[in-house]
């Protein structure tokens, strides 16, 4: 494992994982073998089979094998995630950030080295005594590495303090900005209210002006109408006087014409005689009263 640059502890960890993976792989292969054996024992009991029967048996076997392989692949992926979780959790305790290169997982050269290690070094190291404690990253007790970590921790703490101070400054600025925003909003609200009042006054002035214009228009119309009525009244009076004068002339003319008729003269003579008779009767009556 010198090509991988592992120390003895990490090499033993790799051996433990490969042993675990090999046992899981062997178990899954046994399950697949049992699928084929079950097919032989339960279905291959005749000497000849039709094409449909063979196709049906192969389809069933395909479903079983596919399910086993898919389950193994999913379980392997989840197992790798749990392994990475352990490594990352231990690294974070020492303020470390591990990085992975996914493209290296398909490096054929490295894969061949791992396969060669499994064939040779794995067997040679299979009898090495394993640590009985729970697998963890060994504490870093080397002076240089510990000092480096301590410096890194101090730097991070210093950066953290700077960030906290910067955060407090930003919070103060944010609060000040919020106060300014509140003041600006209040001022804007007052301005809008003032503009609203001014607009209302302008609207009222416009309404009053319109009403005054309508009133003046109506008044002028009434004055013109009154003047027209007065003119019409005067004209009607003149017409009435002219008609009355014409009527009077007509009556006089009619009376004059009536007086010139024979019937009028006869009636006048009769009335004159009647008047004389009445006067005579009155005289007689007076004499008669005197004699008594």
Buried (B, 14 or more C-beta within 10 A) or exposed (E): BEEEEEEEEBBBBBBEBBBEBEEBEEEBEEBBEEBEEEBEEEBEEEEEBEEEEEEEBEEBBEEBBEEBEEEBEEEBEEBEEEBEEEBEEBEEEBEBEEEEEEEEEEEEEEEEBBEEBBEEBBEEBEEEEEEEEEBEBEEEEEEEEEEEBEEEEEEEEEEEEEEEEEEEEEEEEEEEEEEEEEEEEEEEEEEEEEEEEEEEEEEEEEEEEEEEEEEEEEEEEEEEEEEEEEEEEEEEEEEEEEEEEEEEEEEEEEEEEEEEEEEEEEEEEEEEEEEEEEEEEEEEEEEEEEEE
